[in-house]
């Protein structure tokens, strides 16, 4: 008997040592499994001890999906042990140290209430839900139930959205918050409808009919938040360009590469190199043209970095994955005609006069553009330089 006990204790220590090298999530789940095994073998104090250790690890997990899975496993085992008379006696000593999400009551009707919120699919449905349940959600018991459910299902972001509404309503009043959310929803719907227009003429017509798209700064914030999506990036660029050009001219640049090139060179002539990036985003054709593409990116790169006097790093020390302005101008020189190179160099010299903080770099690029040897190239239909 003593030998069996000693072997089991040694096995437990080995198990503890092995799982100690794992992240908190796997540790919690393995401890739950061992606690259940100990419970089935009538080691109820050991099961309670493992349950508490599992809860402590699950409480420390930051990744939402893993945290939710581990916490629900701990809670399920807590409920299982509480139904067993002998196990319950050992569990009672661990209960005070267990986090609330592992032991606090969560009635089925509460789960149903929150599932009702998660099942809404539109703002009108969400507003109706809030109006109907607000009094239940804002009493201490209702808010505690929401916090408990969020702790058990941290990966369900919709519950955090509901909590944010309640927090805002507590600060500013439910009527004001609902009005703000109506406005947010209307703005979001408007942007979504704009992005869904099937043709560029319809896109322009929609923009013309809805001045809110250009006048409301929160539209730009919304598109910025969605900027991982190409359509959102492009339409944000369109709005930025409408600060400088009539909307019809912006769309001409989108649909006609020659117009886009002329617009880009005009921005340089006007000393507005900061307009190049939105133009490049709005008109993807500009990123696929010999000479023009490396030339524009060279200018953009000069102005996207601090002036040489302010930069703590030399050009040679810049990110090796990003072509330097000199590399880009070398590429442009190799791809351009003599007319393009000459016109491009002249623009760089004029730009240097407008922006003396970058004059040294721009003049070096102008010299490189006209002196670099290149094979003769046929001129393009447009004087892109």
Secondary structure as UniProt FT lines:
FT   HELIX           2..19
FT   TURN            20..21
FT   HELIX           24..40
FT   TURN            41..42
FT   HELIX           44..60
FT   HELIX           64..82
FT   HELIX           85..95
FT   TURN            96..97
FT   HELIX           100..103
FT   HELIX           108..118
FT   HELIX           123..138
FT   HELIX           140..152
FT   TURN            154..155
FT   HELIX           157..172
FT   HELIX           174..195
FT   HELIX           200..209
FT   HELIX           212..215
FT   HELIX           217..225
FT   TURN            226..228
FT   HELIX           230..242
FT   TURN            243..244
FT   HELIX           247..255
FT   HELIX           257..269
FT   TURN            270..271
FT   HELIX           273..275
FT   HELIX           276..282
FT   HELIX           284..288
FT   TURN            290..291
FT   HELIX           292..304
FT   TURN            308..310
FT   HELIX           315..317
FT   TURN            320..321
FT   HELIX           325..335
FT   HELIX           338..354
FT   HELIX           356..358
FT   HELIX           359..371
//
